[in-house]
């Protein structure tokens, strides 16, 4: 998960979309596209605050979707011990994952001990 970097935008690690950049236009072409007088109203403080709130909500939604996706991957990796593990609460899933990791570590330790014993009996 991307850590909050203190700026107002989402961190790049949470977004999977690539940014597109355009080559810089010549100053004459850019001047031709600019309107001669401002036709848009200036942005008020309320509009800016509303835009920041929408950006924050979008970042939060994206982060929530990323967490849900990762939890689903974890749910598929950890054996549930029952028919369907899709309705697990987050804390239950994390506890099952921790127990599963501990059992795997114990199995590795036992297997390493067996290898060591078998190697010693060869000599």
N, CA, C and O atoms as CSV, one atom per row, in Angstrom:
chain,resi,resn,atom,element,x,y,z
A,1,UNK,N,N,0.828,-1.168,0.000
A,1,UNK,CA,C,0.000,0.000,0.000
A,1,UNK,C,C,0.869,1.226,0.000
A,1,UNK,O,O,1.894,1.271,0.679
A,2,UNK,N,N,0.467,2.217,-0.756
A,2,UNK,CA,C,1.258,3.436,-0.826
A,2,UNK,C,C,1.084,4.252,0.429
A,2,UNK,O,O,-0.034,4.402,0.923
A,3,UNK,N,N,2.166,4.781,0.953
A,3,UNK,CA,C,2.101,5.608,2.137
A,3,UNK,C,C,1.707,7.014,1.735
A,3,UNK,O,O,2.000,7.448,0.621
A,4,UNK,N,N,1.044,7.733,2.636
A,4,UNK,CA,C,0.644,9.099,2.353
A,4,UNK,C,C,1.899,9.955,2.378
A,4,UNK,O,O,2.671,9.911,3.337
A,5,UNK,N,N,2.099,10.726,1.333
A,5,UNK,CA,C,3.336,11.484,1.200
A,5,UNK,C,C,3.202,12.914,1.664
A,5,UNK,O,O,4.171,13.671,1.595
A,6,UNK,N,N,2.033,13.311,2.135
A,6,UNK,CA,C,1.878,14.659,2.633
A,6,UNK,C,C,1.325,15.609,1.581
A,6,UNK,O,O,0.847,16.687,1.934
A,7,UNK,N,N,1.371,15.252,0.314
A,7,UNK,CA,C,0.789,16.130,-0.679
A,7,UNK,C,C,-0.685,15.808,-0.823
A,7,UNK,O,O,-1.168,14.838,-0.238
A,8,UNK,N,N,-1.398,16.598,-1.583
A,8,UNK,CA,C,-2.841,16.473,-1.691
A,8,UNK,C,C,-3.268,15.462,-2.750
A,8,UNK,O,O,-4.463,15.201,-2.884
A,9,UNK,N,N,-2.361,14.900,-3.485
A,9,UNK,CA,C,-2.706,13.949,-4.528
A,9,UNK,C,C,-2.462,12.536,-4.047
A,9,UNK,O,O,-1.755,12.309,-3.065
A,10,UNK,N,N,-3.057,11.589,-4.751
A,10,UNK,CA,C,-2.818,10.182,-4.448
A,10,UNK,C,C,-1.371,9.860,-4.750
A,10,UNK,O,O,-0.784,10.419,-5.676
A,11,UNK,N,N,-0.795,8.964,-3.976
A,11,UNK,CA,C,0.573,8.568,-4.272
A,11,UNK,C,C,0.583,7.760,-5.554
A,11,UNK,O,O,-0.385,7.056,-5.839
A,12,UNK,N,N,1.660,7.841,-6.341
A,12,UNK,CA,C,1.691,7.121,-7.611
A,12,UNK,C,C,1.604,5.620,-7.457
A,12,UNK,O,O,1.196,4.938,-8.397
A,13,UNK,N,N,1.969,5.081,-6.314
A,13,UNK,CA,C,1.949,3.630,-6.150
A,13,UNK,C,C,0.531,3.087,-6.067
A,13,UNK,O,O,0.318,1.899,-6.311
A,14,UNK,N,N,-0.466,3.945,-5.722
A,14,UNK,CA,C,-1.828,3.447,-5.630
A,14,UNK,C,C,-2.534,3.457,-6.960
A,14,UNK,O,O,-3.570,2.809,-7.113
A,15,UNK,N,N,-2.002,4.171,-7.925
A,15,UNK,CA,C,-2.653,4.258,-9.223
A,15,UNK,C,C,-1.960,3.336,-10.201
A,15,UNK,O,O,-0.732,3.271,-10.259
A,16,UNK,N,N,-2.775,2.615,-10.977
A,16,UNK,CA,C,-2.187,1.718,-11.964
A,16,UNK,C,C,-2.187,2.338,-13.350
A,16,UNK,O,O,-1.575,1.798,-14.272
A,17,UNK,N,N,-2.869,3.472,-13.506
A,17,UNK,CA,C,-2.915,4.118,-14.815
A,17,UNK,C,C,-1.607,4.852,-15.089
A,17,UNK,O,O,-0.974,5.385,-14.178
A,18,UNK,N,N,-1.219,4.868,-16.357
A,18,UNK,CA,C,-0.011,5.592,-16.728
A,18,UNK,C,C,-0.379,7.010,-17.113
A,18,UNK,O,O,-1.443,7.254,-17.682
A,19,UNK,N,N,0.501,7.938,-16.801
A,19,UNK,CA,C,0.266,9.321,-17.173
A,19,UNK,C,C,0.679,9.533,-18.610
A,19,UNK,O,O,1.690,9.003,-19.070
A,20,UNK,N,N,-0.113,10.313,-19.309
A,20,UNK,CA,C,0.207,10.633,-20.690
A,20,UNK,C,C,0.728,12.057,-20.736
A,20,UNK,O,O,0.179,12.950,-20.090
A,21,UNK,N,N,1.757,12.261,-21.478
A,21,UNK,CA,C,2.299,13.600,-21.612
A,21,UNK,C,C,2.310,13.986,-23.075
A,21,UNK,O,O,2.513,13.148,-23.952
A,22,UNK,N,N,2.087,15.275,-23.330
A,22,UNK,CA,C,2.139,15.783,-24.684
A,22,UNK,C,C,3.443,16.529,-24.860
A,22,UNK,O,O,3.946,17.133,-23.913
A,23,UNK,N,N,3.992,16.495,-26.053
A,23,UNK,CA,C,5.195,17.273,-26.283
A,23,UNK,C,C,4.864,18.753,-26.169
A,23,UNK,O,O,3.740,19.147,-26.478
A,24,UNK,N,N,5.812,19.592,-25.732
A,24,UNK,CA,C,5.532,21.015,-25.578
A,24,UNK,C,C,5.206,21.641,-26.927
A,24,UNK,O,O,5.872,21.382,-27.929
A,25,UNK,N,N,4.168,22.469,-26.929
A,25,UNK,CA,C,3.774,23.156,-28.159
A,25,UNK,C,C,4.608,24.413,-28.322
A,25,UNK,O,O,5.122,24.969,-27.351
A,26,UNK,N,N,4.731,24.846,-29.555
A,26,UNK,CA,C,5.473,26.088,-29.783
A,26,UNK,C,C,4.694,27.232,-29.159
A,26,UNK,O,O,3.473,27.142,-29.028
A,27,UNK,N,N,5.366,28.297,-28.774
A,27,UNK,CA,C,4.710,29.399,-28.093
A,27,UNK,C,C,3.699,30.087,-29.003
A,27,UNK,O,O,2.685,30.584,-28.512
A,28,UNK,N,N,3.939,30.133,-30.308
A,28,UNK,CA,C,2.991,30.750,-31.224
A,28,UNK,C,C,1.710,29.933,-31.290
A,28,UNK,O,O,0.614,30.495,-31.295
A,29,UNK,N,N,1.839,28.611,-31.340
A,29,UNK,CA,C,0.661,27.748,-31.386
A,29,UNK,C,C,-0.104,27.817,-30.069
A,29,UNK,O,O,-1.335,27.796,-30.067
A,30,UNK,N,N,0.602,27.896,-28.968
A,30,UNK,CA,C,-0.046,27.989,-27.670
A,30,UNK,C,C,-0.780,29.310,-27.539
A,30,UNK,O,O,-1.881,29.345,-26.990
A,31,UNK,N,N,-0.197,30.406,-28.032
A,31,UNK,CA,C,-0.838,31.709,-27.963
A,31,UNK,C,C,-2.100,31.740,-28.823
A,31,UNK,O,O,-3.074,32.399,-28.461
A,32,UNK,N,N,-2.095,31.044,-29.944
A,32,UNK,CA,C,-3.262,31.021,-30.820
A,32,UNK,C,C,-4.424,30.287,-30.162
A,32,UNK,O,O,-5.583,30.610,-30.426
A,33,UNK,N,N,-4.137,29.307,-29.314
A,33,UNK,CA,C,-5.195,28.554,-28.651
A,33,UNK,C,C,-5.765,29.290,-27.453
A,33,UNK,O,O,-6.907,29.036,-27.069
A,34,UNK,N,N,-5.008,30.193,-26.854
A,34,UNK,CA,C,-5.459,30.909,-25.677
A,34,UNK,C,C,-6.527,31.923,-26.037
A,34,UNK,O,O,-6.385,32.639,-27.028
A,35,UNK,N,N,-7.597,32.000,-25.251
A,35,UNK,CA,C,-8.594,33.036,-25.526
A,35,UNK,C,C,-8.018,34.414,-25.211
A,35,UNK,O,O,-7.161,34.558,-24.339
A,36,UNK,N,N,-8.490,35.401,-25.919
A,36,UNK,CA,C,-7.947,36.743,-25.739
A,36,UNK,C,C,-8.392,37.345,-24.418
A,36,UNK,O,O,-7.659,38.138,-23.826
A,37,UNK,N,N,-9.577,36.986,-23.944
A,37,UNK,CA,C,-10.030,37.476,-22.653
A,37,UNK,C,C,-10.547,36.290,-21.851
A,37,UNK,O,O,-11.053,35.323,-22.420
A,38,UNK,N,N,-10.421,36.364,-20.536
A,38,UNK,CA,C,-10.880,35.227,-19.734
A,38,UNK,C,C,-12.387,35.067,-19.850
A,38,UNK,O,O,-13.146,36.000,-19.586
A,39,UNK,N,N,-12.812,33.869,-20.250
A,39,UNK,CA,C,-14.244,33.596,-20.394
A,39,UNK,C,C,-14.765,32.732,-19.262
A,39,UNK,O,O,-15.978,32.572,-19.124
A,40,UNK,N,N,-13.891,32.178,-18.459
A,40,UNK,CA,C,-14.322,31.355,-17.336
A,40,UNK,C,C,-14.264,32.178,-16.071
A,40,UNK,O,O,-13.444,33.085,-15.932
A,41,UNK,N,N,-15.146,31.846,-15.158
A,41,UNK,CA,C,-15.154,32.594,-13.899
A,41,UNK,C,C,-14.003,32.115,-13.028
A,41,UNK,O,O,-13.601,30.955,-13.120
A,42,UNK,N,N,-13.473,32.985,-12.189
A,42,UNK,CA,C,-12.389,32.576,-11.296
A,42,UNK,C,C,-12.884,31.537,-10.299
A,42,UNK,O,O,-14.062,31.515,-9.942
A,43,UNK,N,N,-11.986,30.692,-9.862
A,43,UNK,CA,C,-12.322,29.635,-8.915
A,43,UNK,C,C,-12.432,30.241,-7.521
A,43,UNK,O,O,-11.509,30.902,-7.045
A,44,UNK,N,N,-13.566,30.009,-6.876
A,44,UNK,CA,C,-13.752,30.519,-5.522
A,44,UNK,C,C,-13.135,29.546,-4.522
A,44,UNK,O,O,-12.763,28.423,-4.863
A,45,UNK,N,N,-13.039,30.010,-3.284
A,45,UNK,CA,C,-12.499,29.143,-2.228
A,45,UNK,C,C,-13.398,27.932,-2.007
A,45,UNK,O,O,-12.911,26.836,-1.732
A,46,UNK,N,N,-14.711,28.130,-2.127
A,46,UNK,CA,C,-15.644,27.013,-1.961
A,46,UNK,C,C,-15.451,25.979,-3.067
A,46,UNK,O,O,-15.468,24.775,-2.812
A,47,UNK,N,N,-15.265,26.465,-4.313
A,47,UNK,CA,C,-15.038,25.550,-5.431
A,47,UNK,C,C,-13.743,24.775,-5.237
A,47,UNK,O,O,-13.692,23.573,-5.500
A,48,UNK,N,N,-12.698,25.454,-4.779
A,48,UNK,CA,C,-11.410,24.787,-4.560
A,48,UNK,C,C,-11.531,23.742,-3.458
A,48,UNK,O,O,-10.981,22.647,-3.572
A,49,UNK,N,N,-12.252,24.081,-2.390
A,49,UNK,CA,C,-12.424,23.130,-1.283
A,49,UNK,C,C,-13.227,21.920,-1.745
A,49,UNK,O,O,-12.936,20.787,-1.363
A,50,UNK,N,N,-14.244,22.174,-2.573
A,50,UNK,CA,C,-15.053,21.068,-3.088
A,50,UNK,C,C,-14.215,20.169,-4.001
A,50,UNK,O,O,-14.353,18.946,-3.961
A,51,UNK,N,N,-13.361,20.759,-4.808
A,51,UNK,CA,C,-12.479,19.974,-5.672
A,51,UNK,C,C,-11.509,19.138,-4.872
A,51,UNK,O,O,-11.248,17.986,-5.219
A,52,UNK,N,N,-10.967,19.707,-3.798
A,52,UNK,CA,C,-10.049,18.954,-2.937
A,52,UNK,C,C,-10.774,17.802,-2.256
A,52,UNK,O,O,-10.215,16.716,-2.106
A,53,UNK,N,N,-12.022,18.039,-1.841
A,53,UNK,CA,C,-12.796,16.976,-1.192
A,53,UNK,C,C,-13.066,15.841,-2.175
A,53,UNK,O,O,-12.982,14.668,-1.810
A,54,UNK,N,N,-13.393,16.191,-3.435
A,54,UNK,CA,C,-13.621,15.150,-4.443
A,54,UNK,C,C,-12.352,14.359,-4.703
A,54,UNK,O,O,-12.400,13.137,-4.841
A,55,UNK,N,N,-11.207,15.049,-4.771
A,55,UNK,CA,C,-9.936,14.367,-4.986
A,55,UNK,C,C,-9.638,13.423,-3.823
A,55,UNK,O,O,-9.185,12.296,-4.022
A,56,UNK,N,N,-9.895,13.896,-2.620
A,56,UNK,CA,C,-9.654,13.063,-1.434
A,56,UNK,C,C,-10.561,11.834,-1.443
A,56,UNK,O,O,-10.123,10.734,-1.106
A,57,UNK,N,N,-11.825,12.023,-1.828
A,57,UNK,CA,C,-12.752,10.901,-1.905
A,57,UNK,C,C,-12.318,9.898,-2.969
A,57,UNK,O,O,-12.405,8.687,-2.764
A,58,UNK,N,N,-11.850,10.411,-4.111
A,58,UNK,CA,C,-11.391,9.522,-5.176
A,58,UNK,C,C,-10.177,8.722,-4.724
A,58,UNK,O,O,-10.080,7.526,-5.000
A,59,UNK,N,N,-9.255,9.379,-4.032
A,59,UNK,CA,C,-8.069,8.676,-3.523
A,59,UNK,C,C,-8.477,7.624,-2.499
A,59,UNK,O,O,-7.935,6.518,-2.482
A,60,UNK,N,N,-9.430,7.975,-1.652
A,60,UNK,CA,C,-9.889,7.041,-0.627
A,60,UNK,C,C,-10.568,5.830,-1.272
A,60,UNK,O,O,-10.343,4.692,-0.860
A,61,UNK,N,N,-11.400,6.086,-2.285
A,61,UNK,CA,C,-12.056,4.977,-2.986
A,61,UNK,C,C,-11.037,4.075,-3.655
A,61,UNK,O,O,-11.147,2.850,-3.594
A,62,UNK,N,N,-10.047,4.676,-4.290
A,62,UNK,CA,C,-9.019,3.890,-4.975
A,62,UNK,C,C,-8.236,3.051,-3.964
A,62,UNK,O,O,-7.937,1.884,-4.216
A,63,UNK,N,N,-7.910,3.652,-2.826
A,63,UNK,CA,C,-7.184,2.927,-1.781
A,63,UNK,C,C,-8.034,1.784,-1.237
A,63,UNK,O,O,-7.527,0.683,-1.023
A,64,UNK,N,N,-9.329,2.037,-1.011
A,64,UNK,CA,C,-10.229,0.991,-0.517
A,64,UNK,C,C,-10.324,-0.162,-1.512
A,64,UNK,O,O,-10.316,-1.328,-1.118
A,65,UNK,N,N,-10.413,0.164,-2.803
A,65,UNK,CA,C,-10.486,-0.882,-3.825
A,65,UNK,C,C,-9.204,-1.710,-3.838
A,65,UNK,O,O,-9.252,-2.929,-4.001
A,66,UNK,N,N,-8.064,-1.052,-3.666
A,66,UNK,CA,C,-6.779,-1.762,-3.647
A,66,UNK,C,C,-6.710,-2.690,-2.430
A,66,UNK,O,O,-6.243,-3.823,-2.546
A,67,UNK,N,N,-7.166,-2.222,-1.274
A,67,UNK,CA,C,-7.169,-3.059,-0.065
A,67,UNK,C,C,-8.097,-4.256,-0.255
A,67,UNK,O,O,-7.749,-5.381,0.104
A,68,UNK,N,N,-9.301,-4.007,-0.829
A,68,UNK,CA,C,-10.222,-5.119,-1.075
A,68,UNK,C,C,-9.617,-6.152,-2.009
A,68,UNK,O,O,-9.767,-7.354,-1.790
A,69,UNK,N,N,-8.929,-5.689,-3.052
A,69,UNK,CA,C,-8.304,-6.608,-4.006
A,69,UNK,C,C,-7.227,-7.445,-3.313
A,69,UNK,O,O,-7.144,-8.654,-3.530
A,70,UNK,N,N,-6.412,-6.811,-2.487
A,70,UNK,CA,C,-5.353,-7.543,-1.791
A,70,UNK,C,C,-5.922,-8.510,-0.759
A,70,UNK,O,O,-5.377,-9.596,-0.565
A,71,UNK,N,N,-7.008,-8.130,-0.100
A,71,UNK,CA,C,-7.640,-9.043,0.858
A,71,UNK,C,C,-8.222,-10.250,0.133
A,71,UNK,O,O,-8.183,-11.364,0.656
A,72,UNK,N,N,-8.759,-10.042,-1.062
A,72,UNK,CA,C,-9.289,-11.159,-1.836
A,72,UNK,C,C,-8.170,-12.119,-2.237
A,72,UNK,O,O,-8.354,-13.336,-2.205
A,73,UNK,N,N,-7.022,-11.581,-2.611
A,73,UNK,CA,C,-5.868,-12.422,-2.950
A,73,UNK,C,C,-5.440,-13.213,-1.712
A,73,UNK,O,O,-5.170,-14.410,-1.807
A,74,UNK,N,N,-5.376,-12.557,-0.560
A,74,UNK,CA,C,-5.004,-13.250,0.684
A,74,UNK,C,C,-6.031,-14.329,1.010
A,74,UNK,O,O,-5.664,-15.426,1.433
A,75,UNK,N,N,-7.313,-14.029,0.817
A,75,UNK,CA,C,-8.379,-15.001,1.094
A,75,UNK,C,C,-8.198,-16.260,0.249
A,75,UNK,O,O,-8.458,-17.372,0.710
A,76,UNK,N,N,-7.742,-16.068,-1.013
A,76,UNK,CA,C,-7.532,-17.234,-1.879
A,76,UNK,C,C,-6.281,-18.021,-1.480
A,76,UNK,O,O,-6.224,-19.229,-1.709
A,77,UNK,N,N,-5.292,-17.370,-0.895
A,77,UNK,CA,C,-4.041,-18.036,-0.528
A,77,UNK,C,C,-4.149,-18.826,0.767
A,77,UNK,O,O,-3.528,-19.880,0.904
A,78,UNK,N,N,-4.923,-18.333,1.706
A,78,UNK,CA,C,-5.005,-18.946,3.029
A,78,UNK,C,C,-6.150,-19.957,3.040
A,78,UNK,O,O,-7.288,-19.607,2.727
A,79,UNK,N,N,-5.853,-21.216,3.402
A,79,UNK,CA,C,-6.930,-22.212,3.474
A,79,UNK,C,C,-7.957,-21.794,4.530
A,79,UNK,O,O,-7.600,-21.334,5.615
A,80,UNK,N,N,-9.222,-21.961,4.195
A,80,UNK,CA,C,-10.272,-21.478,5.101
A,80,UNK,C,C,-10.693,-22.530,6.123
A,80,UNK,O,O,-11.142,-22.183,7.215
A,81,UNK,N,N,-10.552,-23.812,5.781
A,81,UNK,CA,C,-10.975,-24.847,6.710
A,81,UNK,C,C,-12.463,-25.090,6.661
A,81,UNK,O,O,-12.979,-25.941,7.386
A,82,UNK,N,N,-13.161,-24.354,5.817
A,82,UNK,CA,C,-14.599,-24.578,5.625
A,82,UNK,C,C,-14.917,-24.340,4.155
A,82,UNK,O,O,-14.050,-23.940,3.378
A,83,UNK,N,N,-16.144,-24.585,3.788
A,83,UNK,CA,C,-16.538,-24.546,2.387
A,83,UNK,C,C,-16.221,-23.247,1.669
A,83,UNK,O,O,-15.625,-23.268,0.592
A,84,UNK,N,N,-16.606,-22.125,2.242
A,84,UNK,CA,C,-16.447,-20.856,1.541
A,84,UNK,C,C,-15.888,-19.828,2.501
A,84,UNK,O,O,-16.447,-19.629,3.579
A,85,UNK,N,N,-14.793,-19.167,2.135
A,85,UNK,CA,C,-14.167,-18.190,3.013
A,85,UNK,C,C,-14.419,-16.766,2.596
A,85,UNK,O,O,-13.722,-15.876,3.080
A,86,UNK,N,N,-15.378,-16.490,1.722
A,86,UNK,CA,C,-15.589,-15.151,1.196
A,86,UNK,C,C,-16.228,-14.181,2.165
A,86,UNK,O,O,-16.101,-12.970,1.988
A,87,UNK,N,N,-16.916,-14.676,3.191
A,87,UNK,CA,C,-17.640,-13.797,4.093
A,87,UNK,C,C,-16.855,-13.484,5.374
A,87,UNK,O,O,-17.415,-12.963,6.339
A,88,UNK,N,N,-15.573,-13.801,5.375
A,88,UNK,CA,C,-14.766,-13.572,6.569
A,88,UNK,C,C,-14.647,-12.092,6.891
A,88,UNK,O,O,-14.605,-11.241,6.003
A,89,UNK,N,N,-14.596,-11.821,8.148
A,89,UNK,CA,C,-14.257,-10.478,8.590
A,89,UNK,C,C,-12.755,-10.307,8.419
A,89,UNK,O,O,-12.006,-11.284,8.392
A,90,UNK,N,N,-12.328,-9.071,8.305
A,90,UNK,CA,C,-10.914,-8.775,8.062
A,90,UNK,C,C,-10.044,-9.324,9.181
A,90,UNK,O,O,-9.014,-9.942,8.913
A,91,UNK,N,N,-10.443,-9.106,10.438
A,91,UNK,CA,C,-9.613,-9.569,11.550
A,91,UNK,C,C,-9.499,-11.090,11.574
A,91,UNK,O,O,-8.439,-11.630,11.893
A,92,UNK,N,N,-10.591,-11.784,11.237
A,92,UNK,CA,C,-10.545,-13.248,11.203
A,92,UNK,C,C,-9.605,-13.738,10.100
A,92,UNK,O,O,-8.836,-14.679,10.296
A,93,UNK,N,N,-9.681,-13.087,8.947
A,93,UNK,CA,C,-8.808,-13.467,7.836
A,93,UNK,C,C,-7.344,-13.244,8.199
A,93,UNK,O,O,-6.502,-14.095,7.912
A,94,UNK,N,N,-7.034,-12.124,8.817
A,94,UNK,CA,C,-5.645,-11.845,9.191
A,94,UNK,C,C,-5.146,-12.822,10.251
A,94,UNK,O,O,-3.987,-13.234,10.218
A,95,UNK,N,N,-6.010,-13.192,11.187
A,95,UNK,CA,C,-5.611,-14.184,12.199
A,95,UNK,C,C,-5.367,-15.549,11.562
A,95,UNK,O,O,-4.406,-16.235,11.911
A,96,UNK,N,N,-6.240,-15.945,10.622
A,96,UNK,CA,C,-6.027,-17.221,9.932
A,96,UNK,C,C,-4.734,-17.188,9.130
A,96,UNK,O,O,-4.003,-18.178,9.093
A,97,UNK,N,N,-4.443,-16.050,8.484
A,97,UNK,CA,C,-3.206,-15.921,7.701
A,97,UNK,C,C,-1.990,-16.033,8.609
A,97,UNK,O,O,-1.011,-16.691,8.256
A,98,UNK,N,N,-2.044,-15.394,9.779
A,98,UNK,CA,C,-0.918,-15.472,10.722
A,98,UNK,C,C,-0.706,-16.908,11.199
A,98,UNK,O,O,0.432,-17.372,11.280
A,99,UNK,N,N,-1.788,-17.610,11.513
A,99,UNK,CA,C,-1.671,-19.008,11.940
A,99,UNK,C,C,-1.119,-19.890,10.827
A,99,UNK,O,O,-0.300,-20.775,11.077
A,100,UNK,N,N,-1.567,-19.647,9.602
A,100,UNK,CA,C,-1.091,-20.420,8.450
A,100,UNK,C,C,0.405,-20.196,8.230
A,100,UNK,O,O,1.148,-21.140,7.964
A,101,UNK,N,N,0.835,-18.952,8.343
A,101,UNK,CA,C,2.271,-18.653,8.184
A,101,UNK,C,C,3.083,-19.348,9.270
A,101,UNK,O,O,4.154,-19.889,8.992
A,102,UNK,N,N,2.580,-19.338,10.511
A,102,UNK,CA,C,3.288,-20.012,11.607
A,102,UNK,C,C,3.395,-21.523,11.347
A,102,UNK,O,O,4.437,-22.127,11.601
A,103,UNK,N,N,2.302,-22.132,10.835
A,103,UNK,CA,C,2.359,-23.567,10.525
A,103,UNK,C,C,3.348,-23.857,9.400
A,103,UNK,O,O,4.087,-24.840,9.459
A,104,UNK,N,N,3.363,-23.008,8.383
A,104,UNK,CA,C,4.329,-23.195,7.288
A,104,UNK,C,C,5.763,-23.088,7.792
A,104,UNK,O,O,6.626,-23.871,7.395
A,105,UNK,N,N,6.017,-22.118,8.665
A,105,UNK,CA,C,7.366,-21.980,9.231
A,105,UNK,C,C,7.751,-23.220,10.029
A,105,UNK,O,O,8.894,-23.672,9.952
A,106,UNK,N,N,6.823,-23.770,10.784
A,106,UNK,CA,C,7.110,-24.985,11.555
A,106,UNK,C,C,7.410,-26.149,10.619
A,106,UNK,O,O,8.313,-26.942,10.886
A,107,UNK,N,N,6.657,-26.258,9.523
A,107,UNK,CA,C,6.914,-27.327,8.555
A,107,UNK,C,C,8.292,-27.191,7.933
A,107,UNK,O,O,8.994,-28.186,7.756
A,108,UNK,N,N,8.682,-25.977,7.603
A,108,UNK,CA,C,10.011,-25.755,7.026
A,108,UNK,C,C,11.091,-26.140,8.025
A,108,UNK,O,O,12.093,-26.751,7.652
A,109,UNK,N,N,10.897,-25.790,9.286
A,109,UNK,CA,C,11.878,-26.133,10.323
A,109,UNK,C,C,12.015,-27.649,10.446
A,109,UNK,O,O,13.133,-28.160,10.523
A,110,UNK,N,N,10.898,-28.374,10.467
A,110,UNK,CA,C,10.920,-29.836,10.577
A,110,UNK,C,C,11.615,-30.446,9.360
A,110,UNK,O,O,12.439,-31.351,9.498
A,111,UNK,N,N,11.278,-29.945,8.164
A,111,UNK,CA,C,11.901,-30.482,6.947
A,111,UNK,C,C,13.403,-30.214,6.916
A,111,UNK,O,O,14.178,-31.063,6.477
A,112,UNK,N,N,13.811,-29.037,7.381
A,112,UNK,CA,C,15.239,-28.732,7.419
A,112,UNK,C,C,15.953,-29.660,8.403
A,112,UNK,O,O,17.065,-30.114,8.134
A,113,UNK,N,N,15.315,-29.941,9.538
A,113,UNK,CA,C,15.880,-30.865,10.508
A,113,UNK,C,C,16.025,-32.257,9.892
A,113,UNK,O,O,17.038,-32.926,10.095
A,114,UNK,N,N,15.012,-32.690,9.139
A,114,UNK,CA,C,15.069,-34.002,8.492
A,114,UNK,C,C,16.207,-34.052,7.483
A,114,UNK,O,O,16.918,-35.055,7.411
A,115,UNK,N,N,16.393,-32.997,6.706
A,115,UNK,CA,C,17.497,-32.949,5.737
A,115,UNK,C,C,18.827,-33.033,6.460
A,115,UNK,O,O,19.717,-33.775,6.043
A,116,UNK,N,N,18.972,-32.273,7.550
A,116,UNK,CA,C,20.218,-32.302,8.311
A,116,UNK,C,C,20.507,-33.701,8.851
A,116,UNK,O,O,21.645,-34.164,8.782
A,117,UNK,N,N,19.498,-34.374,9.384
A,117,UNK,CA,C,19.681,-35.730,9.932
A,117,UNK,C,C,20.062,-36.694,8.818
A,117,UNK,O,O,20.974,-37.501,8.993
A,118,UNK,N,N,19.393,-36.627,7.692
A,118,UNK,CA,C,19.700,-37.533,6.577
A,118,UNK,C,C,21.095,-37.287,6.017
A,118,UNK,O,O,21.771,-38.237,5.623
A,119,UNK,N,N,21.538,-36.045,5.974
A,119,UNK,CA,C,22.888,-35.748,5.491
A,119,UNK,C,C,23.935,-36.293,6.455
A,119,UNK,O,O,24.981,-36.782,6.027
A,120,UNK,N,N,23.655,-36.211,7.769
A,120,UNK,CA,C,24.603,-36.731,8.754
A,120,UNK,C,C,24.713,-38.248,8.701
A,120,UNK,O,O,25.780,-38.790,8.987
A,121,UNK,N,N,23.639,-38.949,8.343
A,121,UNK,CA,C,23.677,-40.409,8.280
A,121,UNK,C,C,24.405,-40.909,7.042
A,121,UNK,O,O,24.833,-42.063,7.010
A,122,UNK,N,N,24.557,-40.059,6.008
A,122,UNK,CA,C,25.289,-40.466,4.804
A,122,UNK,C,C,26.774,-40.589,5.069
A,122,UNK,O,O,27.439,-41.428,4.461
A,123,UNK,N,N,27.294,-39.793,5.939
A,123,UNK,CA,C,28.757,-39.760,6.160
A,123,UNK,C,C,29.223,-40.830,7.045
A,123,UNK,O,O,30.420,-40.927,7.319
